[in-house]
Amino acid sequence: MKRSWEGAVLKVFGAKDFSLAVTGREQIGPQFMRIHVDGGSLLADCGVHPTMWIRLWFDDNGKPHQRAFTLVNPDAAAGTFSLDFALHEGRAADWARAVQAGETIEATVQGSKFDLPDPAPTAAVLVGDPASIPAINSLLTVLGDIPATIWLEYSHDPDRSLPVHARARDTVSWVPRQDGGDRLVGEVCAALTARAEATGAGMDTGYYWLAAEAASTRAITRHLRKTLGVDKRRINALGYWRSGEAS
Ligand SMILES: Cc1cc2nc3c(=O)[nH]c(=O)nc-3n(C[C@H](O)[C@H](O)[C@H](O)COP(=O)(O)OP(=O)(O)OC[C@H]3O[C@@H](n4cnc5c(N)ncnc54)[C@H](O)[C@@H]3O)c2cc1C
C-alpha cells in the first residue's frame, strides 16, 4: 500500500518500517479484540518501553489509514506481541474484527517514548478508556511503590470487566461516557481539585498520565496546568482518539 506523504515525513524523522504477521486472535470482551502478531525484528531493532505504541497502516479503499496501537505482552526473545483493539466504528477496528492468522500488516515505529518524571513521583494519576488500557497496564508494571489513582471512561457495561492490572495500592473508578465526555472531565477535575486542597503544594510531586478522548484529555490537562498550576514536566497527555460527537 502506498503511504503517500505521511510515510515520507515519518522517514525524515527516522521511522523504521516492519511487516507484522498475524498469528491468532482472542476476543477479550464484546467490544475488545486481541490480535497476536509475530513482529519480525521490530522488538530487537527498536527495544521495548512502557506504553510503547506503533503506527499501523490499514487500507481504506486503496488509501493509507494510519492509526496508533500499543504493544501488549511483548516477548523480546520470541519477537512476538499482541495488540488490543477497542471495537467501534472505523477502519482499524474493522480490520481487527475480520483479520485472520496468516495475514500481515505494515507497521512503522516512530515517536513512542517513555520517561517517569525526575525526581520520582509520590503518586500517579492515570486517566483513560479501553483504548488506553494496554498502555495503563504496561505503566503499572513500572510504578513500583507509587500508588495510582485510575479513572477509566466506558461506553459499554462489559468494558468494566476488561483486564486492568491494578495493584492493591491502586484505586480504579469507571465513569460512564456521558455528555460527550463531560462527566469524566467533571469527576476527574473535581477530585484533583479536592486533592490539591488537601495536599497544598503536593500536586507537583505527582505524575499525571492522561490518554482519553482528545477533547477530554485537553480539558483535564488545562485544569491541571491553569487551575492547579501543575508543572508541565509532571504531565504526559495525549488524546488517544477524536470524537465526532458535539460535546
Ligand atoms: C499513542 C496511542 C496509542 C493507542 N493505542 C491503542 C490501543 O492499544 N488500542 C486501541 O483500541 N486504541 C488505541 N489507540 C487509539 C486508536 O488509535 C484510535 O481509537 C483510532 O482512532 C482507531 O482508528 P479507527 O480506524 O478504528 O477509527 P477512526 O477512523 O479513527 O474513527 C472512526 C469513528 O470511531 C470513533 N472512535 C475512534 N476511536 C474510538 C475509541 N477508542 N472509542 C470510541 N470511539 C472511537 C471516532 O470518533 C469516529 O467516529 C491509541 C492511540 C494513540 C494516540
The ligand as a Gaussian input file, in Angstrom:
#p B3LYP/6-31G(d) Opt

LIG

0 1
 C       -0.309000       6.516000      21.258000
 C       -1.648000       5.845000      21.020000
 C       -1.824000       4.508000      21.344000
 C       -3.067000       3.883000      21.126000
 N       -3.229000       2.568000      21.469000
 C       -4.430000       1.971000      21.264000
 C       -4.623000       0.604000      21.598000
 O       -3.718000      -0.111000      22.041000
 N       -5.878000       0.067000      21.401000
 C       -6.902000       0.814000      20.884000
 O       -8.024000       0.287000      20.723000
 N       -6.741000       2.103000      20.543000
 C       -5.515000       2.686000      20.710000
 N       -5.353000       3.995000      20.361000
 C       -6.495000       4.715000      19.789000
 C       -6.683000       4.440000      18.277000
 O       -5.530000       4.809000      17.555000
 C       -7.917000       5.247000      17.819000
 O       -9.051000       4.822000      18.500000
 C       -8.156000       5.219000      16.318000
 O       -8.951000       6.326000      16.015000
 C       -8.864000       3.961000      15.831000
 O       -8.923000       4.024000      14.418000
 P      -10.169000       3.537000      13.563000
 O       -9.717000       3.495000      12.151000
 O      -10.736000       2.280000      14.152000
 O      -11.264000       4.651000      13.757000
 P      -11.290000       6.143000      13.163000
 O      -11.399000       6.134000      11.684000
 O      -10.159000       6.924000      13.720000
 O      -12.650000       6.698000      13.777000
 C      -13.914000       6.216000      13.308000
 C      -15.005000       6.586000      14.314000
 O      -14.801000       5.862000      15.527000
 C      -14.685000       6.762000      16.634000
 N      -13.607000       6.225000      17.502000
 C      -12.290000       6.113000      17.183000
 N      -11.616000       5.583000      18.226000
 C      -12.518000       5.370000      19.201000
 C      -12.422000       4.836000      20.515000
 N      -11.242000       4.406000      21.031000
 N      -13.553000       4.726000      21.247000
 C      -14.744000       5.136000      20.748000
 N      -14.912000       5.658000      19.501000
 C      -13.798000       5.771000      18.742000
 C      -14.323000       8.110000      16.038000
 O      -14.823000       9.184000      16.838000
 C      -15.017000       8.068000      14.694000
 O      -16.367000       8.471000      14.822000
 C       -4.127000       4.623000      20.557000
 C       -3.925000       5.970000      20.218000
 C       -2.708000       6.576000      20.445000
 C       -2.533000       8.033000      20.076000

